[in-house]
């Protein structure tokens, strides 16, 4: 009976034109190309939040405001919107939706989700002011990182072990062959991955930046839309 109810609910959702949540994908059209991310069902809170912001058009017009080569690209800060749609007035006072500044509970699922190249993760404040490691509701980053040889990764593993983090063999192989940022594992919520457009992430992480890690020439999200 329970199985029948689930099937009927799924049928009703399709009939009403609603997309199922599982394996949801969002396409970010940027000034440098398109990036499609798949959201993880292991992190339903982050998944649903990202989808809601996408449906609201929240990301449209925001910058990748923090870019560090061989590390990551970060976006989602409401302060980087075009003046016309800014969350701040001319004096820099906040005028936007206070919900955008809220935190959401961490959903750290290591080692199922880890900081391999192309991982989508939530930015957050540091442990000193945020010991529960809650995520920013709006700011996210996409990992680029670098590859590691066996000796480099062994040194990294020694540091991770001090935090109670052990890298399984499949994770070690990914860091050695594909690249990533293992020092962030177990510290931040990874909630998806790039499935198309990793070459665009590469282009963005390679741009020239200023002393604050902001691209000298704006890299903007023109539109975010759910495609699956």
Rosetta silent file (secondary structure, phi, psi, omega in degrees, C-alpha in Angstrom):
SEQUENCE: XXXXXXXXXXXXXXXXXXXXXXXXXXXXXXXXXXXXXXXXXXXXXXXXXXXXXXXXXXXXXXXXXXXXXXXXXXXXXXXXXXXXXXXXXXXXXXXXXXXXXXXXXXXXXXXXXXXXXXXXXXXXXXXXXXXXXXXXXXXXXXXXXXXXXXXXXXXXXXXXXXXXXXXXXXXXXXXXXXXXXXXXXXXXXXXXXXXXXXXXXXXXXXXXXXXXXXXXXXXXXXXXXXXX
SCORE:     score description
SCORE:     0.000 S_00000001
   1 L     0.000  -44.541  179.693    0.000    0.000    0.000 S_00000001
   2 H   -61.038  -42.172 -179.951    2.799    2.405    0.932 S_00000001
   3 H   -63.435  -37.960  179.399    4.579    1.690   -2.354 S_00000001
   4 H   -64.627  -40.126  179.137    1.335    2.390   -4.258 S_00000001
   5 H   -63.057  -42.562  179.558    0.948    5.765   -2.527 S_00000001
   6 H   -61.839  -42.785  179.625    4.509    6.753   -3.459 S_00000001
   7 H   -63.728  -42.047  179.886    3.884    5.810   -7.087 S_00000001
   8 H   -64.312  -40.377  178.305    0.625    7.791   -7.138 S_00000001
   9 H   -64.108  -41.229  178.136    2.333   10.862   -5.651 S_00000001
  10 H   -63.176  -41.285  179.276    5.104   10.671   -8.251 S_00000001
  11 H   -63.713  -41.793  179.507    2.491   10.363  -11.010 S_00000001
  12 H   -63.621  -38.381  179.581    0.594   13.381   -9.676 S_00000001
  13 H   -63.666  -42.676  178.685    3.796   15.447   -9.607 S_00000001
  14 H   -65.867  -42.590 -179.252    4.513   14.606  -13.247 S_00000001
  15 H   -62.398  -32.374  179.718    0.901   15.269  -14.200 S_00000001
  16 L   -84.847   -0.057  177.579    1.092   18.690  -12.568 S_00000001
  17 L    85.810    9.072 -179.915    4.258   19.493  -14.494 S_00000001
  18 L   -83.369  139.795  177.442    6.553   19.350  -11.465 S_00000001
  19 L   -84.183  137.524  175.712   10.072   18.034  -11.962 S_00000001
  20 L   -63.759  148.984 -177.315   11.187   15.249   -9.590 S_00000001
  21 L   -71.308  -37.777 -171.360   13.859   16.345   -7.150 S_00000001
  22 L   -56.515  136.619  177.464   16.243   13.394   -7.628 S_00000001
  23 L    57.401   33.306 -179.915   19.365   14.081   -9.711 S_00000001
  24 L   -63.167  144.280  179.049   18.316   17.689  -10.286 S_00000001
  25 E  -128.605  144.284  179.162   20.621   19.737  -12.508 S_00000001
  26 E  -127.342  132.677  177.486   21.095   23.491  -12.814 S_00000001
  27 E  -101.113  126.678  174.922   22.786   25.288  -15.702 S_00000001
  28 E  -102.258  110.991  175.643   24.764   28.445  -14.938 S_00000001
  29 E   -91.019  114.663 -176.402   25.127   30.589  -18.042 S_00000001
  30 E  -112.853  172.589  178.324   28.092   32.879  -17.415 S_00000001
  31 L   -69.330   -7.707  179.104   29.904   35.523  -19.396 S_00000001
  32 L  -115.516    1.687  179.273   32.574   32.898  -20.110 S_00000001
  33 E   137.161 -175.027 -175.063   30.332   29.941  -20.995 S_00000001
  34 E  -105.007  138.233  177.231   27.914   27.418  -19.523 S_00000001
  35 E  -127.264  125.518  176.659   28.410   25.225  -16.449 S_00000001
  36 E  -110.423  128.669 -179.876   25.899   22.517  -15.495 S_00000001
  37 E  -115.496  142.326  173.004   25.905   21.149  -11.963 S_00000001
  38 E  -103.044  130.242 -177.397   24.109   18.082  -10.600 S_00000001
  39 E   -90.532  137.793 -174.866   22.847   18.460   -7.029 S_00000001
  40 L   -80.497  137.250  175.295   23.376   15.580   -4.610 S_00000001
  41 L   -78.878   -6.224  174.845   20.422   13.812   -3.019 S_00000001
  42 L   -78.240  -12.261 -179.281   22.666   13.112   -0.008 S_00000001
  43 L  -127.181   67.803 -173.293   22.344   16.807    0.909 S_00000001
  44 H   -61.226  -33.551  178.970   18.609   17.517    0.551 S_00000001
  45 H   -64.539  -47.386  178.822   18.707   20.775    2.508 S_00000001
  46 H   -68.605  -40.610  178.212   21.402   22.298    0.312 S_00000001
  47 H   -57.832  -52.247 -176.475   19.871   20.797   -2.828 S_00000001
  48 H   -66.368  -36.859  178.012   16.418   22.229   -2.163 S_00000001
  49 H   -63.552  -44.297 -179.262   17.834   25.603   -1.114 S_00000001
  50 H   -64.571  -40.290  178.457   19.904   25.902   -4.310 S_00000001
  51 H   -65.088  -40.918  179.901   16.883   24.955   -6.426 S_00000001
  52 H   -63.615  -45.446  178.430   14.690   27.489   -4.644 S_00000001
  53 H   -61.350  -38.095  178.448   17.227   30.283   -5.165 S_00000001
  54 H   -63.305  -46.405 -179.735   17.482   29.271   -8.818 S_00000001
  55 H   -63.024  -32.329  179.132   13.702   29.408   -9.272 S_00000001
  56 H   -74.863  -11.847 -175.339   13.658   32.843   -7.638 S_00000001
  57 L    77.034   17.143 -175.776   16.236   34.105  -10.127 S_00000001
  58 L   -58.226  -43.567 -173.580   18.498   34.930   -7.202 S_00000001
  59 L   -75.288  -17.438 -175.870   21.766   34.010   -8.941 S_00000001
  60 L   -63.183  120.387  178.046   20.999   35.936  -12.134 S_00000001
  61 L    97.450   -8.639 -179.637   23.381   38.871  -12.385 S_00000001
  62 L   -81.777  158.011 -179.485   25.751   37.888   -9.582 S_00000001
  63 E   -93.752  156.936  154.701   29.524   37.680  -10.000 S_00000001
  64 E   -82.732   94.223 -167.599   32.082   34.998   -9.422 S_00000001
  65 E   -88.243  -16.333 -178.707   33.584   37.509   -7.028 S_00000001
  66 E  -132.486  115.291 -175.658   36.376   35.386   -5.538 S_00000001
  67 E  -132.181  123.970  178.752   38.661   33.388   -7.814 S_00000001
  68 E  -126.148  117.757 -178.242   41.894   31.697   -6.765 S_00000001
  69 L   -57.244  141.946 -178.123   43.902   29.871   -9.396 S_00000001
  70 L    59.269   25.706  179.526   44.481   26.158   -8.794 S_00000001
  71 L  -139.670  -75.922 -176.115   41.931   26.341   -5.982 S_00000001
  72 E  -168.339  168.090  171.665   38.316   27.385   -6.639 S_00000001
  73 E  -122.281  136.658 -174.009   35.802   29.917   -8.002 S_00000001
  74 E  -125.366  138.695  178.353   33.208   31.411   -5.640 S_00000001
  75 E  -144.374 -176.527  175.459   29.898   33.153   -6.320 S_00000001
  76 L    99.605    0.192  179.808   26.488   33.884   -4.821 S_00000001
  77 L   -77.087  120.303 -178.021   27.238   37.035   -2.784 S_00000001
  78 H   -63.260  -18.294  179.422   24.215   39.388   -3.080 S_00000001
  79 H   -72.374   -7.026 -177.094   26.521   42.390   -2.796 S_00000001
  80 H  -102.418    9.914  178.704   27.857   41.662   -6.293 S_00000001
  81 L   -71.631  155.308  173.881   24.589   42.160   -8.143 S_00000001
  82 L   -53.880  148.532 -177.297   24.283   44.907  -10.785 S_00000001
  83 H   -51.918  -40.371 -176.340   23.386   48.281   -9.234 S_00000001
  84 H   -59.907  -33.283 -179.332   19.904   48.148  -10.763 S_00000001
  85 H  -114.670   24.703 -171.769   19.093   44.987   -8.845 S_00000001
  86 L   -66.916  149.606  174.234   21.418   45.559   -5.906 S_00000001
  87 L   -87.566    5.134 -177.869   20.696   44.306   -2.389 S_00000001
  88 E  -132.209  151.354  176.070   22.362   47.511   -1.085 S_00000001
  89 L   -85.860 -176.132 -175.224   21.660   51.204   -1.441 S_00000001
  90 L   -63.275  -20.927 -179.907   24.155   53.824   -2.609 S_00000001
  91 L   -94.663    5.293  178.459   25.592   54.072    0.923 S_00000001
  92 L    83.500   10.788  179.234   26.238   50.359    1.150 S_00000001
  93 L   -82.561  140.602 -178.288   23.345   49.692    3.528 S_00000001
  94 E   -68.093  131.406  178.907   21.615   46.326    3.188 S_00000001
  95 L  -126.044   -7.073 -171.755   18.192   46.573    1.546 S_00000001
  96 L   -86.184 -172.063 -178.504   17.614   43.019    0.323 S_00000001
  97 L   -66.513  119.670 -178.678   15.890   39.936    1.660 S_00000001
  98 H   -62.551  -20.028  178.705   17.394   39.076    5.078 S_00000001
  99 H   -59.895  -30.149 -178.074   16.844   35.389    4.273 S_00000001
 100 H   -67.577  -14.459 -178.916   19.809   35.597    1.896 S_00000001
 101 H  -103.064    2.918  178.734   22.090   36.207    4.878 S_00000001
 102 L   -75.877  163.063  173.734   20.891   33.254    6.909 S_00000001
 103 E  -105.841  156.097  175.357   22.893   30.078    7.477 S_00000001
 104 E  -123.225  151.440 -175.914   21.650   26.551    6.861 S_00000001
 105 L   -58.962  143.163  177.961   22.698   23.400    8.771 S_00000001
 106 L   -63.868  148.596  173.782   25.791   21.573    7.541 S_00000001
 107 L  -135.649   63.696 -175.986   25.330   18.325    5.600 S_00000001
 108 L   -80.370  115.610 -176.554   28.889   17.031    5.462 S_00000001
 109 L  -119.867   58.415  176.299   28.860   13.587    3.879 S_00000001
 110 L   -85.373  138.071    9.212   32.530   12.616    3.649 S_00000001
 111 L   -97.395    6.587  178.820   33.779   10.398    2.039 S_00000001
 112 L   -60.080  -40.331  177.554   30.734    9.963   -0.216 S_00000001
 113 L  -119.554  125.625 -176.590   31.067   13.625   -1.198 S_00000001
 114 L  -143.992  175.728 -170.066   34.517   15.170   -1.241 S_00000001
 115 L   -88.429   54.062  173.671   36.468   18.046   -2.768 S_00000001
 116 E   -74.293  164.432  178.389   37.447   16.507   -6.079 S_00000001
 117 L   -57.543  130.049 -179.156   37.846   18.781   -9.111 S_00000001
 118 L    94.306   -4.606  179.196   34.416   20.032  -10.159 S_00000001
 119 E   -65.869  142.001  175.162   32.794   19.600   -6.731 S_00000001
 120 E  -103.360  125.452 -175.130   30.094   22.130   -5.819 S_00000001
 121 E  -139.419  162.535 -178.303   30.254   23.190   -2.168 S_00000001
 122 E   -94.264  133.125  173.775   28.831   25.772    0.211 S_00000001
 123 L   -74.462  161.522  178.563   30.925   28.638    1.517 S_00000001
 124 L  -161.606  168.149  172.572   30.748   29.448    5.223 S_00000001
 125 L   -77.487  159.921 -176.524   32.225   31.475    8.048 S_00000001
 126 L   -67.656  165.398 -176.347   35.171   30.023    9.963 S_00000001
 127 L   -59.526  -30.905 -175.055   34.959   27.645   12.913 S_00000001
 128 L   -60.643  -40.379  179.948   35.744   30.369   15.464 S_00000001
 129 L  -104.188   -4.592 -174.134   32.414   32.124   14.845 S_00000001
 130 L  -143.716   63.994 -174.303   30.646   29.127   13.308 S_00000001
 131 L   -62.494  -23.102  178.973   31.586   25.981   15.259 S_00000001
 132 L   -83.842   -2.169  177.372   28.653   24.018   13.790 S_00000001
 133 L    58.355   37.978  176.721   30.039   24.705   10.300 S_00000001
 134 L   -65.686  147.893 -176.033   26.715   25.975    9.035 S_00000001
 135 E   -91.275  151.452  166.485   26.687   26.955    5.365 S_00000001
 136 E   -62.093  138.978  177.649   25.942   30.275    3.744 S_00000001
 137 L   -67.533  -29.122 -169.880   22.475   30.085    2.218 S_00000001
 138 L  -116.285  -29.451 -173.220   23.635   31.791   -0.967 S_00000001
 139 L   -89.939  136.833 -177.139   27.387   31.611   -1.471 S_00000001
 140 E  -138.159  165.360  173.602   28.923   28.577   -3.132 S_00000001
 141 E  -140.400  154.509  175.557   32.200   27.543   -4.715 S_00000001
 142 E  -115.630  127.179 -174.101   33.296   25.144   -7.424 S_00000001
 143 E   -76.563  138.520  164.945   36.550   23.302   -6.806 S_00000001
 144 L  -113.854  -65.480  176.145   39.469   23.297   -9.214 S_00000001
 145 L    71.263 -153.563  179.532   42.443   22.467   -7.004 S_00000001
 146 E  -150.775  169.094  175.976   45.492   20.577   -8.223 S_00000001
 147 L   -90.191  158.095 -177.157   46.775   17.033   -8.572 S_00000001
 148 L  -126.692  141.222  169.992   49.027   15.395   -5.974 S_00000001
 149 L   -87.035  175.141 -173.611   51.774   12.837   -6.258 S_00000001
 150 H   -59.337  -40.514 -178.276   52.025   10.056   -3.671 S_00000001
 151 H   -68.524  -43.809  179.403   54.476   11.928   -1.441 S_00000001
 152 H   -62.846  -42.456 -178.766   52.477   15.173   -1.458 S_00000001
 153 H   -68.785  -34.620  177.631   49.254   13.371   -0.696 S_00000001
 154 H   -61.809  -41.021  177.497   50.879   11.420    2.142 S_00000001
 155 H   -65.309  -40.857  178.085   51.873   14.716    3.789 S_00000001
 156 H   -62.656  -40.666 -179.267   48.349   16.027    3.310 S_00000001
 157 H   -64.308  -33.084  177.099   46.929   12.853    4.857 S_00000001
 158 H   -62.915  -41.708  178.949   49.078   13.350    7.945 S_00000001
 159 H   -68.838  -40.353  179.617   47.513   16.776    8.478 S_00000001
 160 H   -65.237  -35.014 -179.275   44.014   15.440    7.801 S_00000001
 161 H   -60.714  -30.941  178.526   44.547   12.613   10.284 S_00000001
 162 L   -66.957  -19.447  177.627   44.947   15.214   13.033 S_00000001
 163 L  -103.586    8.795  178.448   41.353   16.234   12.278 S_00000001
 164 L    79.952   18.286 -178.190   40.128   12.659   12.221 S_00000001
 165 L  -104.380  126.336  175.606   39.919   12.507    8.411 S_00000001
 166 L  -120.522  131.579 -178.915   41.120    9.432    6.518 S_00000001
 167 L   -88.434  119.256  173.687   41.085    9.301    2.721 S_00000001
 168 L   -64.737  164.067 -175.252   39.714    6.063    1.230 S_00000001
 169 H   -61.305  -40.339 -179.672   41.619    4.608   -1.707 S_00000001
 170 H   -65.586  -32.626  178.021   39.123    5.805   -4.342 S_00000001
 171 H   -71.947  -41.221  177.677   39.372    9.346   -2.961 S_00000001
 172 H   -59.573  -44.842 -179.509   43.180    9.195   -2.950 S_00000001
 173 H   -62.527  -39.308  179.217   43.184    8.083   -6.594 S_00000001
 174 H   -63.696  -41.666 -179.891   40.876   10.928   -7.572 S_00000001
 175 H   -68.780  -31.257  179.738   43.155   13.509   -5.962 S_00000001
 176 H   -79.889  -32.950 -174.675   46.198   12.018   -7.666 S_00000001
 177 H   -99.920  -33.499 -176.270   44.622   11.614  -11.110 S_00000001
 178 L  -108.081  -38.747 -179.219   41.968   14.337  -11.332 S_00000001
 179 L   105.325  168.195  179.342   42.877   16.897   -8.689 S_00000001
 180 E   159.672 -161.514 -177.440   41.021   18.761   -5.989 S_00000001
 181 L  -131.491   76.279 -174.836   41.389   20.352   -2.556 S_00000001
 182 H   -60.751  -24.872 -177.527   41.620   17.555    0.034 S_00000001
 183 H   -66.924  -11.749  178.528   42.413   19.920    2.915 S_00000001
 184 H   -93.141   -7.792 -176.947   38.753   21.055    2.836 S_00000001
 185 L   -62.089  137.835 -179.910   37.323   17.559    3.288 S_00000001
 186 L    76.966   -0.706 -175.927   35.156   17.122    6.359 S_00000001
 187 L  -110.257  -30.887 -176.531   35.130   20.903    6.883 S_00000001
 188 L  -130.072  154.718 -179.456   32.627   22.196    4.309 S_00000001
 189 L   -82.925  115.010  170.010   29.432   20.796    2.786 S_00000001
 190 E   -87.691  127.631 -176.206   29.886   19.425   -0.726 S_00000001
 191 E  -131.651   16.588  176.803   26.427   19.250   -2.318 S_00000001
 192 E   176.469 -171.189 -179.491   26.953   18.597   -6.023 S_00000001
 193 E  -155.885  154.551  175.189   29.330   18.375   -8.947 S_00000001
 194 E   -74.677  128.540  177.312   29.926   19.794  -12.397 S_00000001
 195 E  -111.510  -18.079  173.680   28.626   17.443  -15.098 S_00000001
 196 E  -146.583  141.266  175.004   29.163   19.768  -18.073 S_00000001
 197 L    93.025   22.221  177.633   31.407   22.783  -18.559 S_00000001
 198 H   -62.125  -29.023  177.271   34.436   21.878  -16.446 S_00000001
 199 H   -66.061  -26.658  176.639   36.521   23.592  -19.134 S_00000001
 200 H   -73.425  -39.185  174.580   34.620   26.809  -18.325 S_00000001
 201 H   -58.554  -41.880  177.957   35.547   26.440  -14.660 S_00000001
 202 H   -59.705  -45.329  179.472   39.158   26.104  -15.828 S_00000001
 203 H   -61.645  -42.788 -178.149   38.869   29.319  -17.851 S_00000001
 204 H   -67.437  -42.607 -177.878   37.379   31.216  -14.932 S_00000001
 205 H   -70.630   -8.943 -179.816   39.958   30.015  -12.396 S_00000001
 206 L   -98.566   -1.283 -175.521   42.681   31.165  -14.777 S_00000001
 207 L   -71.360  161.128  176.762   41.569   34.817  -15.083 S_00000001
 208 L   -75.410  134.497 -179.262   43.636   37.726  -13.792 S_00000001
 209 E  -124.655  164.494  177.533   42.563   38.868  -10.321 S_00000001
 210 L   -91.487 -169.332 -176.844   43.320   41.785   -8.003 S_00000001
 211 L   -67.826  -13.748  178.869   44.755   41.711   -4.479 S_00000001
 212 L  -101.839   12.525  179.567   41.322   40.711   -3.127 S_00000001
 213 L    67.787   18.800  176.393   41.068   37.708   -5.486 S_00000001
 214 L   -94.041  132.696  178.080   38.350   39.429   -7.512 S_00000001
 215 E   -55.070  135.694  179.066   38.624   39.072  -11.292 S_00000001
 216 L   -61.808  -39.892  173.207   39.866   42.292  -12.902 S_00000001
 217 L  -105.794  126.190 -174.591   37.214   41.799  -15.586 S_00000001
 218 L   -54.508  135.409  170.649   33.843   40.764  -14.167 S_00000001
 219 L  -113.581  109.092 -169.745   32.798   37.151  -14.602 S_00000001
 220 E  -113.409  144.902  169.829   29.035   37.217  -14.173 S_00000001
 221 E   -82.615  110.175 -179.414   26.292   34.604  -13.911 S_00000001
 222 E   -75.287  -40.062 -179.676   23.851   35.785  -16.547 S_00000001
 223 E  -158.463  140.128  171.201   21.229   33.172  -15.727 S_00000001
 224 E  -116.912  130.947 -178.568   20.758   30.091  -13.574 S_00000001
 225 E  -144.973  141.661  176.737   18.046   27.663  -14.633 S_00000001
 226 E   -75.955  129.409 -177.164   17.009   24.170  -13.703 S_00000001
 227 L  -114.819   -6.336  178.756   17.438   21.873  -16.709 S_00000001
 228 L  -155.183    0.000    0.000   16.598   18.525  -15.113 S_00000001
